[in-house]
Amino acid sequence: MLGTWTERKRLFGTLDMMRPQPALLMGALLTTAFLGGAAHAQAPAPAAPAGTDTLYISTTVGSFKILPAGPDTTRGALDIEFEGTVMVSGLNGTVTPGTGVRLELDRPEHKRQVYFGKGRIRVDGEFRAIQFFGRNLKGTFRGNGVARLYGEFDKNMETGYYWYASNPQKQDWGAYGRTVIVPAPLNAAGPMKVKGKVKDVPRKGGF
């Protein structure tokens, strides 16, 4: 399926996670959506401004889903280096997997493809959704749409960062789910600032 249990354990087991893992939950959701045919209904995505922008993304362990701002498809180019799984839905375009990345599952009747591995992949064209979960992600998305980000704390207690070509100030990726609009909202009040690191502080008497 989307990697054997051994592969998943190797993928996520090397980090000492501080809390439940949304990235693993996203993997289960990806499997359900892929094998179940039609995707479950979701809340409408926020409207994105007209035009395009480049979103830079970087996280040690996490997941994302890029969606159109409305009920139809959107267009863009995703170019990332990663270790994990990428699922592409409703694509009218091209997928170019690099060395180390293979096509794991193909469901042409549902216009869904799943790629797995460690390396680079580029998705270019019109699509309904692009989903990723894994680790060591670094890359860009150029286009128009909405990205939903989920992250985990790494050994340095960081979740990763995102920023725009139009606004290079980095923002925390976050661990509780974050919705990012592409291009960057025009009404953003001044430069974005990087938030301080968040650390878990055990309660007295243990957990």
C-alpha positions in Angstrom: 0.0 0.0 0.0 1.5 3.4 0.9 4.7 1.8 2.1 5.0 -1.3 4.3 4.8 -1.1 8.1 8.6 -1.6 8.2 9.0 1.4 5.8 6.6 3.5 7.9 8.4 2.6 11.1 11.8 3.5 9.6 10.3 6.7 8.2 8.9 8.0 11.5 10.5 5.9 14.2 13.8 7.7 14.4 12.4 10.9 15.9 11.3 11.2 19.5 7.8 12.6 19.0 6.6 14.8 21.8 2.9 14.4 21.1 0.4 12.4 18.8 1.5 12.5 15.1 -0.8 14.2 12.7 1.5 13.2 9.8 0.8 9.5 10.5 -2.9 10.3 10.8 -2.7 12.0 7.4 -1.2 8.8 6.0 -4.2 6.8 7.1 -6.5 9.4 5.6 -4.6 9.3 2.3 -5.0 5.5 2.2 -8.7 5.7 2.9 -9.3 8.5 0.3 -7.3 6.6 -2.3 -8.9 3.2 -1.9 -12.4 4.4 -1.2 -12.9 6.2 -4.5 -14.7 9.5 -4.0 -13.1 11.7 -1.4 -15.1 12.8 1.7 -16.6 16.2 1.6 -14.5 19.0 3.1 -15.1 22.5 4.3 -14.6 25.0 1.6 -11.1 26.4 1.3 -10.6 30.1 1.8 -10.6 32.2 -1.3 -7.1 33.0 -2.7 -6.2 36.3 -4.3 -5.9 36.4 -8.1 -2.5 35.8 -9.6 0.3 33.5 -8.6 3.1 33.4 -6.0 5.9 31.0 -5.0 5.5 29.3 -1.7 8.7 27.9 -0.1 8.2 24.9 2.2 10.6 23.1 4.6 9.9 20.6 7.4 11.7 17.7 9.0 8.5 15.6 9.5 5.0 16.6 8.5 2.3 16.7 5.8 0.5 19.1 3.6 -2.4 19.2 1.2 -2.6 21.7 -1.7 -6.2 22.5 -2.9 -7.9 24.9 -5.2 -9.5 27.9 -3.6 -12.9 26.8 -4.9 -14.8 23.7 -6.0 -12.9 23.3 -9.3 -9.2 22.5 -10.0 -6.2 24.8 -9.8 -2.9 25.1 -11.7 0.6 25.1 -10.3 4.0 23.5 -10.2 5.2 21.6 -7.1 8.9 20.8 -7.0 10.2 19.1 -3.8 12.9 16.9 -2.4 11.4 14.6 0.2 11.3 11.2 1.9 7.8 9.7 2.1 4.6 9.7 0.0 3.0 12.0 -2.5 -0.5 11.5 -3.8 -1.8 13.5 -6.9 -5.5 13.7 -7.6 -7.3 14.9 -10.7 -4.1 15.9 -12.6 -4.2 17.2 -16.1 -0.4 17.6 -16.5 2.8 15.8 -15.8 4.6 14.1 -12.9 8.3 13.8 -13.1 9.7 11.5 -10.4 13.5 11.6 -9.8 15.9 8.8 -8.9 14.7 7.0 -5.8 11.0 7.9 -6.2 8.7 5.3 -7.7 5.0 5.0 -8.7 3.5 3.0 -5.9 -0.2 2.9 -6.9 -2.1 4.1 -10.0 -5.9 4.4 -10.2 -6.7 6.0 -13.6 -10.4 5.6 -13.0 -10.2 7.9 -10.1 -7.3 10.0 -11.6 -5.1 9.3 -8.5 -1.5 8.4 -8.4 0.7 7.6 -5.3 4.5 8.0 -5.4 6.8 6.8 -2.7 10.5 7.0 -2.0 13.3 9.3 -1.2 14.4 11.9 -3.8 12.8 14.6 -5.9 9.5 14.9 -7.7 7.9 17.6 -9.8 4.1 18.0 -10.5 3.1 20.5 -13.1 -0.4 21.2 -14.5 -4.0 21.5 -13.4 -5.0 19.4 -10.4 -7.6 18.8 -7.8 -5.3 18.1 -4.9 -1.7 17.2 -4.1 -1.0 15.5 -0.7 2.3 14.7 1.0 3.4 13.1 4.3 6.9 12.2 5.3 10.1 13.8 6.3 13.0 16.0 5.1 10.8 18.0 2.9 12.2 21.0 1.0 10.9 22.7 -2.1 8.5 25.1 -3.7 4.9 25.4 -5.0 4.3 28.1 -7.6 0.7 28.8 -8.5 -2.6 29.7 -6.9 -4.5 27.8 -4.2 -4.6 26.8 -0.5 -2.1 24.7 1.4 -3.0 23.0 4.7 0.1 22.2 6.7 0.5 19.7 9.6 3.9 19.2 11.3 5.8 17.5 14.1 8.5 18.7 16.5 11.9 17.5 15.5 14.9 16.9 17.8 15.5 20.7 17.8 11.9 21.3 18.8 11.1 22.9 15.4 8.2 22.1 13.1 9.7 23.7 9.9 8.9 26.9 8.0 7.2 28.4 5.1 7.6 31.7 3.3 6.7 33.4 0.0 8.7 34.9 -2.9 6.7 38.0 -2.3 7.4 38.0 1.4 10.6 36.2 2.4 10.1 36.4 6.2 9.7 32.9 7.5 6.7 31.6 9.4 6.5 28.5 11.6 5.0 25.4 9.9 3.2 24.6 13.1 2.0 21.3 14.7 -1.7 21.8 15.0 -2.8 22.5 11.4 -2.3 25.7 9.5 -4.0 27.1 6.4 -1.8 29.0 4.0 -3.1 31.0 1.0 -1.2 31.3 -2.2 -0.4 33.9 -3.3 0.3 35.7 0.0 -2.7 37.7 1.2 -2.3 41.4 0.1 -3.8 42.6 3.4 -1.0 41.1 5.5 -0.1 43.8 8.1 3.6 44.4 7.6 6.4 41.8 7.5 5.7 38.4 9.0 7.9 37.4 11.9 9.1 34.0 13.0 7.6 32.8 16.2 9.7 31.6 19.0 10.3 27.9 19.6 7.5 26.0 21.4 8.6 23.4 24.0 6.6 21.0 26.0 6.9 21.5 29.8 5.9 18.4 31.8 3.4 19.0 34.6 4.5 18.4 38.2 4.2 14.8 39.1 4.7 13.6 35.6 2.2 13.1 32.8 
